[in-house]
Amino acid sequence: MIRLAVVPSRPGAHARRLGSAVSSAAAIFAALTMAAAPAFAATPPAYSDVPGALTGNVASIGFEATATSEFGDLIQFGGTDRARADLPVTVVMSSWACESDSWTGPGCTTTPGKTFPATLTLTLYNVAAGDVPGVGDVILQTTKTFQIPFRPSWDQVLCPASGNNHRWYSPADKLCYNGLAHEVTFKLPAGEALPDELIWTVSYSTAHYGPDKTGDVNSPMNSLNVGAQDFGKAPYGVDVEPDSAFDNSGTGVLHDESGWGANPPLACFGTSCPLSDPAPKPTQEVGGATGRPTPAPTSTAGSLDGSQPLPPIVPIGLAFGAIGLLVGLKRRTARF
């Protein structure tokens, strides 16, 4: 949960084309725990900054925690697989929601394999001309309801509580996380080929933000984030503004925002993208609590590591540790 993960609510370009644009959101940082950077897929898709294998969680931005309604990036395709019909588009999310209680509570428990429905909208925009890239007309928009896994239960033995931190344990990474990474895949409707450059975004509704805010403060959607993390490798295709992202947080307008160099939004366009909305992995008992041996990518609002969320509108300093890597993002509020 921060703008690279901001703490979810309880309870439950080529460096900027012609200079940097003024950002309307405040800079905020989040903590992100992750293992060594995974290898990227061998066959290049049209565009991807998603690694071939993900750790238990990734840095992410939480919509409810950061007053965000839409988030994405300006990209340029490098491959030829750009036909609009049935083109898969995979986005990495991070789920911080527990089936019972919240990730901040000692009662955070989840029945293995339990999921919740999340209606997400993918929008592709043309790029408006100008010294600072702007949002042009909508190319296409598609909405789909995904079954997002709740994050595993708090492991009291292997992941002792630390303040409001009640994390789950990943046997695969041998690390503790607050959120669970999970990939979702959209299929684009039939039509003409996509342009060389475009802006992609994801939007969804939480209690107080999004296209149709729900008012439900107990909804797991309040603890759902969009993954945004640099894995140390150049993407397939081009991240046109490597220090920027496009988001709508607080202003009510989707705009170009600087300060996201360490946390590019994670997406893959093409048939050779890694895991496409994979089925839940088998679970196992670890340290007396349920954990996923190979968790699927999920996004949580509010924290960078997917393991430590940040309070809304409060910047957090990040540190590099043996089992944690902190990432900084620019946002009014951020979640992991």
C-alpha positions in Angstrom: 0.0 0.0 0.0 1.8 2.9 -1.0 1.9 4.9 -3.9 3.9 2.3 -4.3 1.9 1.0 -1.7 0.0 2.8 0.8 -1.5 1.3 3.9 -5.0 0.0 3.1 -7.8 1.3 5.2 -8.8 -0.7 8.2 -10.6 -3.0 8.5 -11.2 -4.8 6.9 10.3 9.6 -20.5 13.3 9.0 -22.4 13.5 11.3 -19.4 10.4 13.5 -20.0 10.2 14.7 -23.5 11.0 18.3 -22.9 11.5 18.7 -19.3 9.7 17.6 -16.2 6.1 18.4 -15.6 4.9 19.7 -12.3 3.4 17.0 -10.2 0.2 17.7 -8.3 0.7 14.9 -5.9 3.0 14.9 -2.9 6.0 12.6 -2.8 5.5 9.6 -0.6 7.5 6.5 0.1 6.7 3.0 1.0 8.5 -0.1 2.1 8.8 -3.1 -0.1 10.2 -6.5 0.7 11.4 -8.6 -2.2 13.9 -11.2 -3.2 16.5 -10.9 -6.0 15.1 -9.5 -9.2 13.5 -12.3 -11.3 14.5 -13.1 -14.8 12.3 -11.7 -17.7 10.6 -13.9 -20.2 12.8 -15.0 -23.1 10.3 -14.3 -25.9 9.6 -10.5 -26.1 6.0 -9.4 -26.1 4.9 -6.0 -27.6 5.7 -4.3 -24.3 6.5 -5.6 -20.8 8.2 -4.5 -17.7 6.9 -7.5 -15.8 9.5 -10.1 -14.8 9.0 -13.7 -15.8 8.6 -14.7 -12.2 7.3 -12.6 -9.4 8.2 -12.7 -5.7 5.4 -13.0 -3.1 4.6 -9.3 -3.4 5.7 -6.2 -5.3 5.7 -2.5 -4.6 2.3 -1.0 -5.3 0.0 1.9 -5.1 -3.3 1.6 -3.1 -6.2 3.6 -4.5 -8.2 4.0 -1.2 -5.0 4.9 0.7 -3.8 7.4 -1.8 -7.0 8.9 -3.0 -6.4 7.5 -6.4 -9.0 6.7 -9.1 -6.8 5.7 -12.1 -3.2 4.8 -12.6 -0.9 3.8 -15.5 1.9 4.7 -17.9 3.0 6.1 -21.3 4.7 3.3 -23.3 6.0 2.6 -26.8 5.6 -0.8 -28.4 8.7 -2.7 -29.5 7.1 -5.9 -30.9 4.8 -6.6 -33.8 2.0 -8.3 -31.9 -0.2 -5.3 -31.6 -3.5 -6.3 -33.2 -6.3 -5.2 -31.0 -8.4 -8.4 -31.3 -7.9 -10.7 -28.4 -4.5 -9.1 -27.5 -3.8 -10.1 -23.8 -2.8 -7.3 -21.5 -1.5 -8.4 -18.1 -1.4 -6.0 -15.1 0.2 -6.9 -11.8 -1.9 -6.2 -8.7 -1.2 -6.6 -5.0 -3.8 -7.8 -2.6 -3.5 -6.8 1.1 -7.0 -7.9 2.2 -7.4 -10.7 4.7 -10.7 -12.7 4.7 -11.1 -11.8 8.4 -9.9 -8.7 10.1 -7.3 -6.5 8.2 -3.6 -6.9 7.5 -3.0 -4.5 10.4 -4.9 -6.7 12.8 -3.9 -9.8 14.8 -7.0 -11.4 13.6 -5.9 -11.5 9.9 -6.9 -14.9 8.7 -7.7 -16.4 5.3 -9.2 -19.7 4.3 -6.8 -21.2 1.7 -7.9 -20.4 -1.8 -10.5 -17.8 -0.8 -11.0 -15.0 -3.3 -13.1 -11.8 -3.7 -14.6 -10.3 -6.9 -12.8 -7.2 -8.2 -14.2 -5.2 -11.2 -11.3 -3.6 -13.0 -11.2 -1.3 -16.1 -8.4 -1.1 -18.5 -8.3 2.1 -20.7 -6.0 2.9 -23.6 -5.5 6.5 -24.6 -3.8 8.3 -27.4 -1.0 10.6 -26.5 -1.8 14.3 -26.8 0.9 16.4 -28.5 2.8 19.0 -26.5 6.1 19.7 -24.6 4.7 17.6 -21.8 2.8 14.5 -22.9 -0.9 14.7 -22.3 -3.9 12.4 -22.3 -5.6 12.2 -25.7 -8.8 10.5 -26.9 -9.8 7.0 -25.6 -8.6 4.3 -28.0 -10.6 1.6 -26.2 -11.8 0.5 -22.8 -12.6 -2.9 -21.4 -13.9 -4.0 -18.0 -13.7 -7.4 -16.4 -14.4 -8.9 -13.0 -11.5 -11.0 -11.6 -11.4 -13.3 -8.7 -8.6 -11.8 -6.5 -7.1 -14.0 -3.8 -7.1 -12.7 -0.2 -3.5 -12.6 1.1 -2.6 -15.6 3.4 -3.1 -15.5 7.1 -0.7 -13.9 9.5 2.1 -16.3 10.4 2.6 -15.7 14.1 5.7 -17.9 14.3 7.8 -17.0 11.3 6.5 -13.4 11.0 6.2 -11.9 14.5 4.1 -8.8 14.8 5.8 -5.5 14.5 3.5 -2.6 15.2 0.6 -3.0 12.8 2.5 -5.4 10.7 0.9 -8.9 10.6 2.5 -10.5 7.7 2.3 -13.9 5.9 5.3 -16.1 5.2 6.4 -17.1 1.7 8.2 -20.5 1.8 9.4 -19.8 -1.8 11.1 -16.5 -1.0 11.7 -17.2 2.7 10.4 -13.8 3.4 7.4 -12.2 5.1 5.0 -9.9 3.2 1.9 -7.8 3.9 0.4 -8.1 0.4 0.2 -10.8 -2.2 1.1 -10.2 -5.8 -1.4 -11.4 -8.4 -1.6 -10.9 -12.2 -4.8 -10.2 -14.0 -5.2 -10.4 -17.8 -7.6 -8.5 -20.0 -8.4 -9.4 -23.6 -8.7 -6.4 -25.9 -11.8 -6.2 -28.1 -11.5 -6.6 -31.9 -10.4 -3.6 -33.9 -7.6 -1.9 -35.7 -3.9 -2.2 -34.7 -2.8 -0.1 -31.7 -0.6 3.0 -32.2 3.1 2.9 -31.6 2.7 4.9 -28.4 -0.2 5.0 -26.0 -1.1 5.6 -22.3 -2.6 2.6 -20.5 -4.4 2.8 -17.1 -6.3 0.7 -14.7 -9.2 2.0 -12.7 -11.6 0.6 -10.1 -13.8 1.7 -7.2 -13.1 1.7 -3.5 -15.1 3.1 -0.6 -14.2 6.7 -1.4 -12.5 6.8 -4.8 -12.9 5.5 -8.3 -15.6 5.8 -11.0 -18.3 4.4 -8.7 -17.2 4.8 -5.1 -19.0 2.3 -3.0 -19.0 3.8 0.5 -18.2 0.3 1.9 -15.3 0.8 4.4 -15.1 -3.0 4.9 -14.7 -3.9 1.3 -11.5 -5.9 0.3 -11.3 -3.5 -2.7 -9.9 -0.9 -0.2 -6.9 -3.1 0.2 -6.2 -3.7 -3.5 -3.2 -2.1 -5.1 -1.6 -1.7 -8.6 1.9 -3.0 -8.8 4.7 -0.5 -9.6 8.3 -1.6 -9.2 11.6 -1.4 -11.1 13.2 -4.8 -11.4 16.5 -3.5 -12.7 16.0 -4.5 -16.4 15.0 -2.4 -19.4 11.5 -3.3 -20.5 10.5 -4.8 -23.8 9.5 -1.8 -25.8 10.0 1.7 -24.3 8.9 3.3 -21.1 8.6 6.7 -22.8 9.0 8.7 -19.6 11.0 6.5 -17.2 10.6 9.0 -14.3 6.9 9.5 -14.8 3.5 7.8 -14.6 -0.1 8.9 -15.3 -2.5 9.1 -12.4 -5.6 10.6 -11.1 -5.2 11.2 -7.4 -6.8 14.1 -5.6 -7.0 16.3 -8.7 -9.9 14.6 -10.5 -7.8 14.7 -13.7 -5.6 12.0 -15.2 -2.2 13.7 -15.6 1.5 13.1 -16.2 3.3 13.0 -12.9 7.0 12.8 -12.2 8.8 11.0 -9.4 8.0 7.4 -10.4 11.4 6.3 -11.7 11.8 3.6 -9.1 8.3 2.4 -9.4 7.0 2.1 -13.0 3.5 0.6 -13.3 3.7 -3.1 -14.2 2.0 -4.3 -17.4 2.6 -6.6 -20.3 1.0 -6.5 -23.8 1.3 -9.7 -25.8 0.8 -13.4 -25.9 4.2 -14.2 -24.3 3.5 -12.4 -21.0 4.2 -14.3 -17.8 1.4 -15.9 -15.8 -2.0 -14.7 -17.0 -4.5 -14.6 -14.1 -3.2 -17.9 -12.8 -5.3 -20.3 -10.8 -4.6 -20.1 -7.0 -1.5 -22.2 -6.1 -1.9 -25.1 -3.6 -1.5 -23.9 0.0 0.4 -25.4 2.8 0.7 -25.0 6.6 3.7 -23.0 7.6 4.6 -22.0 11.1 1.1 -22.8 12.3 -0.5 -20.4 9.8 -1.6 -20.8 6.2 0.8 -19.6 3.5 1.2 -20.0 -0.3 4.3 -21.8 -1.4 4.3 -19.8 -4.7 2.0 -16.8 -4.2 0.3 -15.2 -7.2 0.9 -11.5 -7.7 -1.6 -9.2 -6.1 -1.7 -5.5 -5.4 -2.5 -3.9 -2.1 -3.2 -0.3 -1.5 -0.6 1.4 0.5 2.8 -0.3 0.8 6.0 -0.8 -1.2 7.0 -4.2 -0.2 3.6 -5.6 -0.2 4.7 -6.1 3.3 4.6 -2.7 5.0 1.9 -0.2 4.2 2.1 3.5 4.7 -0.5 5.8 6.3 -2.3 8.1 3.8 -0.6 11.4 3.0 2.4 10.5 5.1 5.8 10.0 3.4 7.8 7.1 4.7 11.6 6.7 4.6 12.7 3.5 3.0 15.8 1.4 3.8 17.7 -1.3 2.1 17.9 -4.4 4.3 18.8 -8.1 4.1 15.2 -9.1 3.5 13.7 -5.8 2.4 14.1 -3.2 -0.2 12.3 0.1 0.1 11.0 1.9 -2.9 10.0 5.5 -3.2 7.1 6.9 -5.3 5.5 10.2 -5.8 1.9 10.3 -4.6 -0.5 12.0 -2.2 -0.7 8.7 -0.5 0.7 5.3 -1.4 0.1 1.7 -0.5 1.9 -1.6 -0.9 
